[in-house]
């Protein structure tokens, strides 16, 4: 009798174990939830510039889209660091969550600048006046430019060239904030300067992040 009860207990344990295993396998294989993320679309450009002034900066805003319902929401900034009285790069940050709580954020960069709106230092430059290290600099707004080879790497040998937004905070100082390039590279620079000699127009900076030698001062000479 005792043996029968013992066998019955063992059989019951096996059945319960198999049943539990099947349930666990079902959860693992069939019921995993994949995360879905909403999106944020900035109104206007990600990089903008404005003149030094007074009062509060008003951002153009952003729109959050719920990936599950398709619903759109006008967003207000989570954080706005812009100080119109002091030249420099500032950020405006937005955040949005979908119904499952998954979150995304987006950042706008605002250059507050003391340079004249008529200044235009766009053109074709070469690092160290070396034609194998070319870059194009385009004017985006007052004091705000986009360079297509911020590291001044040799092309095409050291490609890809990394683009970056640079800003003139005044007539002689260039700022390059931490930013993410289209290929996902994070880069930034410091010690940015601008000056004109009797023969050359020169921009220079030292990279502080990115796939570069971070100790080198990089000089770019405009090709006249």
Secondary structure as UniProt FT lines:
FT   HELIX           2..30
FT   STRAND          39..42
FT   STRAND          47..51
FT   STRAND          62..65
FT   TURN            67..69
FT   STRAND          72..75
FT   STRAND          79..80
FT   TURN            84..85
FT   STRAND          88..97
FT   TURN            99..100
FT   STRAND          103..113
FT   TURN            117..118
FT   STRAND          123..127
FT   TURN            128..129
FT   TURN            131..132
FT   STRAND          134..141
FT   TURN            142..143
FT   STRAND          144..147
FT   TURN            150..151
FT   TURN            155..158
FT   STRAND          164..168
FT   STRAND          173..180
FT   TURN            182..183
FT   STRAND          186..196
FT   STRAND          201..209
FT   TURN            214..215
FT   STRAND          217..222
//
